[in-house]
């Protein structure tokens, strides 16, 4: 059985306000791995490589996932 790493999840500054509901949380403390989860579903964790994270972040910044379009 493979041990599950201990991820240290953090929220974006905008999500640290108690008035904000669920927020995405990101963990970058394991070298080469980025872990994501929804604060309302903390037991469901998605992982990706740092290269995959860089590609995803670039696509988001470029507007590829703009829901208002």
N, C-alpha and C positions, 0 to 999 in steps of 0.2 A: 504494500500500500504506500502511495506517495504522500508525503507530508504536505499539508497546505501551508503556504507561507503566511506569515503574520503581516498583513497589509496595514499601513498607517494611513487611513483615509482622511482627506481634508475637503472642505467645501470652499467654493469661491467666496470672496468677501461679501458679495450681494446676498448670499444664502446664509450668512451667519446671523442675520437679523431674525429674532424670534418670531416676527410676524410672517416670515416667508415659510411656505409649506415645504413640500418635498423638493429636494435638490440633488443634482448629480454630485457624486463624491469621487475623488480621484486619489489613488495611492501611487507614489513614485519611489517608494523606499526600497524596492527590490530591484537590483541592477538588471537592466535589460527588459523589465516588465512594467507595463502600465496596467493598473487595475481600475475598473469603473464599477460603480453601483449606484442604485437609486436609494436615497435615504429612507424611503418608505418600504423598500424591499432589500434590507441590508444583507440577507442571506444569499442573494443572487449576485454573483460577481462575474464580470466579463473581463478577460485579460487579453492583452495584445502586446506585441513587441514595441520597442520604442520607435522603430522605423514605421510600423503601422500607425502608431499614434501621431507621428509627424505628418504622415500622409493624410490622415483624418482631419487633423487640426488645420492643415493647409486647405483642404477642400471646404471646411466650414468657413474659414476666413475668406475664401474666394466666392462664397455664396452658393455653393453647390447644394446645400441642404436648407436653403432659405424657405421657410414655410409660408412666408407672406407673398411669395411669387405666384 
